[in-house]
Amino acid sequence: MDKLFTPNDHAFVAYLIMVH
């Protein structure tokens, strides 16, 4: 799981949380 959460992925996760 190297580099699983890159800055871009973190923004994507934040988006998922916001639309959840």
C-alpha positions in Angstrom: 0.0 0.0 0.0 2.7 2.4 -0.9 1.6 6.0 -1.6 -2.1 5.0 -1.1 -3.1 8.5 0.0 -1.5 11.0 -2.3 -2.5 14.7 -2.1 -4.9 14.1 -5.0 -6.4 11.0 -3.3 -6.9 12.9 -0.1 -8.9 15.5 -2.0 -10.9 12.7 -3.6 -11.6 11.2 -0.1 -12.7 14.6 1.2 -15.0 14.8 -1.8 -16.5 11.4 -1.0 -17.1 12.5 2.6 -18.7 15.7 1.6 -21.2 14.1 -0.8 -21.9 11.2 1.6 
